[in-house]
Amino acid sequence: MRSGRRRLLAWLIDWACILGWVAITAAVGVPLYLAGVIAPDGVLALNLVAAFVMVIPVVFAAAICESGSSAATPGKRALRLIVISEVGPPRFRAALARNMLKLGVPWLLGHAAVYAITSTSSESATVPVGVWILTAAAYLIPSVWVVCLFAPGGRTPYDLITRTTVVLAPSPRRVVDG
């Protein structure tokens, strides 16, 4: 299987795990919101709650996985991929930066765009230009990431920036009694 396709499938497995986290936070947060226990007021407050409850934990979890002994998120492990740097598994700071660029930035831009669109006054049919720019960036950035997976070399901008590479994990050694 080609590296780009393998990485894309690993990413989809990781997103299935992420959706599990989103479901858990929704199962807790929605009833609290409907009961009036938590009531973020305004677009900024909604974005901050979303960032602290969903985005930041996911980015940290992915960084912990990639900087740990397996050097891989669950999706990468399932498809026998690992993240490496020049000195082996990336250090936590590099893995954190990698996942903030890969997951955090597009996710936060998407949240900001959705909250801005939904908070636009229903009397005004005009969505501000800045909201369209946020929306375009939220779609464009991950699209560039995916296209780069299939380009020669298969390295994404976040891999280049953090000096990491995703490679096929070495095959486990078989011990042969002889």
QUIKAQUI-V641471 format. One record per run of one state. SS is the DSSP state (@ for helix, = for strand, . for the rest). FROM is the first residue (numbers start at 1). LEN is the number of residues. If there is no record, write none. Layout:
ss:SS from:FROM len:LEN
ss:SS from:FROM len:LEN
//
This chain:
ss:. from:1 len:2
ss:@ from:3 len:32
ss:. from:35 len:8
ss:@ from:43 len:25
ss:. from:68 len:6
ss:@ from:74 len:5
ss:. from:79 len:2
ss:= from:81 len:5
ss:. from:86 len:2
ss:= from:88 len:1
ss:. from:89 len:3
ss:@ from:92 len:28
ss:. from:120 len:9
ss:@ from:129 len:21
ss:. from:150 len:7
ss:@ from:157 len:6
ss:. from:163 len:2
ss:= from:165 len:4
ss:. from:169 len:10
//
